[in-house]
Amino acid sequence: MENNNITNEIAVKYENIYLRAQNAAEKAGRSIGDIKIIAVSKLHPAKVIESASAAGLKCFGENYVQELTDKYDILSNKGLNDLEWHFIGHLQTNKVRNITPFVNYIHSVDSFKLADEISKRAVLAERDINILIQMNTSGESSKSGCQPDYAVELISQLSTLQNIKIKGLMTIGTFTDDEKIQREEFTVLRETLNDVNSQLSLNLKELSMGMTGDFETAIDEGATMVRIGTAIFGSRNYRNFR
């Protein structure tokens, strides 16, 4: 009964987020079909993801390599092999090997060194991995990501690597309720993608930006992926991370 209650609760919360995203898309003259809602399940146990899957969610975002691999193993052993996994946290090169056999997207690529390691591991795994290039749009030294001015050069370098598919850009915006700041940073990401496509004759489409507090603004500014955690799963119990 408890699992059914969790499933129903997640389904209601997700439906609310979906409707808000749909409304934001329509206001922006866009289609909800062009926007992927990534359920950020970090620091929630595998049984919660199992309940979310039963509620119809299939796309999950995780921030920590060990946590992601543990959950993947648990859920795969239960036959949940149709989930789409997005790694959205900071990724160290020495941990790339742990997730390349199964991860679908890596959002946080910010250097040639990291992309090269992903490429090598993807070749060994005999599969392609979708990646997004993380941009630091806020200018905060505490944030990972390369500077927008460096995007064209970096993506040009990455074009020689095997078994990775560059899909677009990602950013983690400033944690603020100031919509003006939010829009400015989302605009930087969108314009950077336009510059990359124009200068390198590419057609990259993905913009991963926006979270629970600002995803509607992000959609208005062109987001194709929004990362929603708290509004779907509730608050996290950090003490139980390990």
Helices and strands as residue ranges (DSSP letters): H 2-27, G 32-34, E 36-40, H 46-54, E 59-62, H 65-77, E 84-87, G 93-95, H 96-99, E 105-109, H 112-125, E 129-135, G 148-150, H 151-158, E 164-171, H 179-200, E 206-208, H 215-220, E 225-228, H 230-233, G 238-240
